[in-house]
Amino acid sequence: MTNNLNAPTYGHVDPAFVALARTWMQNPAHQLVGLLWQAYEAMNRSAPTVDGRDLERSITQLLVPRISDAMTGDEPFYPIHGPFERETMKAQPAQPPEYDIAFVLRADERIMWPIEAKVLETPKAVAAYIKDVRDEFLTCRYAPFSNSGAMIGYLLSGTEDAAFDKIAEKLSCVLEPLVEHPGRPNRRSQHIRAVPTGKSYPVEFGCYHIIFAYRDLKRIPVGMS
C-alpha cells in the first residue's frame, strides 16, 4: 500500500524553498505578533486556570487555541504547540529541537516562525531567556530557514521596561519598539548569526521580544498544591 506523502531529504534545500521562506518572513511584526497580543488579551478576559507547578507549559498551552481563535482561517499559516524542527536534528538517537509555539506555513510545512517562552519571576531573572537567544536562535539550531523569531517573557513581578533593560544589557544590543504595536511591551533586536558551514540559512536575524505580564501567578513547587 502506498500513500501520497512526500518524504523530503532534510539538510538539502533548493533555492525556491529558501526564497519562499525568506519571502514569507519579511515582516512578521504586524500580523504574527498581533495574533500573539490578541491571544494574550483573550486569555486575560477568560482567566483560565493555570497550573502553577508547570507555569511555562501551562500558559503556552492555553495561549495556542486563543491564537487560532483570533485567526480568520484564510491565513497561509497555522499555529501549533510544541512542533519539532527536523532540519537541525542531530544523528539518532538525538531528539529534534522542539519549539514552544510556531506558525507553520501551509505551502511547505518545513517552514516555521518559531516562538520560545520563558517565565521571568523578576525582571532580572533572564538567564534562561538569554540562553535561548544565544544558544538556539543565533546558532541556527532554532529557526534555520527564518530570518526572525520571537521570545515571550511571562513576567511574574516588576515592570516590563525593567525586563527589557536587563535583556538588552545581557545581549549587548539595542531593543527597538515595534512601530506596528505602539505602546505595547514589545521590542525587536537585530543580530548576525553563526551559520553552519555549507548551509544557506539567513545570516541576519531579527529577534522579537514580547513581555506578557502575569503578576497574579506564582510558581508552585512540585508536590505542593
N, C-alpha and C positions, 0 to 999 in steps of 0.2 A: 504494500500500500504506500502511495506517495502523497505528499501534500504540496502546497504552493508557497511554503515559507522559504524565504531566502536565507542563505547561510553565509553572511559576509565574512571575509577574512579580516579580522581585526589587526591593526598595525599597518594595513595598506589602505590608503585613501586616494581617490582620484581627484584631479583638480576641480571638477564640477562639484564634488562633495564639499571640498574646502570652501569654494565660492558660495555655496548655499549656506553653509554655517556662518560665514562672515556676514553675508547679506542680512540674514535674519537677526543677528545680534547687534546690528549697527546702533540702535538707540533703544535699549530696553527700559530706560527710566520712566517714560511716560506710561506705557501700558502695563508692563510686568510689575514694576514697583507699585504702580497704582492699584493693581489687584491685591497685592500684599496688604496695603493700607485698608482697602475695603474689607478684607477678611479679618483684620485686627479689630476694626470698628464693629463688625458684626459679632465678633466674639465678645467684645465688651458689652454689647447690648444684651446678648443672650445669657451671659455669665454662666457658662457650663462648669461642671465640676472638674477641677484639675487635680491630678494625683501628685501631691507634694513629695512622694517618695521617688518620683521619676519626672521632675518638672520639665526638663528639656523635651523629652519624647512626648509627654502628655500634652504640652502646649502645642507642639508641632503637629501632632495627630489631629488636634481639634481645629487647627488653622486650615489644613488642606481642604476639607469639604467646604469650608466657607470661601476659599478661593474659587472652587468650582461653582459655587452658588453665585458668585459675583460675575461670572462669565456669561456671555450670550449663547455660547455653544457653536458659534460660527468662527471662532478663532482658529488659526492654523497650528495650535499647540494645545496641550492639556497639562494640568499639574499632577504630580504623583508624589506620594510619600515613600521615602526610602528606596529610590531606584539605584541600581548598580551601574558603575562606569567600567565597562569591559575593555575599553580601549587601552587603559593603563594598568590592567590586571597583570600581575606577575605570574610566573610559571606556577602550575599546580604543585602543592596543594594550597597556594595562596588564595585568599578571597579577594574579589574585586572591591575597589573603593565604593563606598555607599554614601549617597547624599542624603541630607535630611529632607529636602524638598527639591524638585526640579520641574521646570517647564520643559516639556518634550515636544519637539517639532513633529507634527503628524507626517510630513512628507518624507522624513527619514528619522526614525526614532533613535538613531545613534546620537543625534544632535540634541544636547540638553543645555539649558541655562540653569546652573546649579545654585542652590541656596543652602548655606550652613548656618545653624543656630547654636548659640551658646547662652547659658544662664550667666548673668552678671549679678552676683549678690551685692556688690557695691561698684561704683564707677571705676575703682582701681583694680578690681578683680578681673583683669582682661587677659591673663596668661594663656588660657586655652583658646580664646578668640584669636589672639595674635598668632598662636601656633598654627591654626588652620590656614590663616592667610599666608604665612611664610612657607610652611612645610607642605601644604597641599595645593593651594591656588598658584603660588609663584614658582613652584617646581613643575607645573603642568600635570601633576598627578590628578588634580581636580580640573575640570573644565578644559580638557586638552584642545577641543575644537572651538571653544568660545573665546572671544576677546574681552569677556566680562563675566562677573558672577556676583553673588551677594552674600553678605554676612548679616544675620539678625542677632542683636543682643537682647535677651529677655531681662530687663533691668528690674531688680527687686527693691532697690533703695537708691537714694541720691538722685542727681539730676542727669538728664541726657547730655547736656553740654559738658559736664564733668567727665562723663564716659568718653565722649568724642575727644576731649583734650588728652586723655590718657592713651587712647588708641592711636592718635596722631603722634604722640610722643614715642610710643613703643615701636611704631612702624617707621618713624623718622620721615613722615610725609605730611602733605597738606590735605586736609579733608575739606572739600568744596561743597557748599549747599547745592541741592538739586533745584534748579530753576523750575523744573516741571512740577514740583511739590513744595512750593514756598511755605515757610512757617512750620513744616514738619521736621521732626528729628531724623533726617536722612542726609547722608553725605556721599561723596564719591572721591576716591583716591586713584591716582594713576601710577602704574608700576611697569617695570621691564622684567619679563620672566626669563628664567633659565630653561630654554627649550632643549630637550634631549637631542643629541646628535642624530641627524638623519630624519628628524621629524619636521613637518611643516606647520606646526601649531603656531597660533598668533603670539608674537613676542610682546607686543604692548597689551597690557591688561588693565581694565578698569574694575575696581572693586567698589561695590555699592554697600554702604554701611547704614543699617536701619536699626533704630532703637525702639522696641516695644516695651512700654512700662507696665509692670505687673507688681505694683508696690504692695498689694494686699496678699500676695502669695509668699510662702516660705517653704524652704526645703524641710522635709520630714525624714529623719534618719530611717533607713530600712529596719523593720522590726518594730517600729512605733506606729501608732495610729492616733 
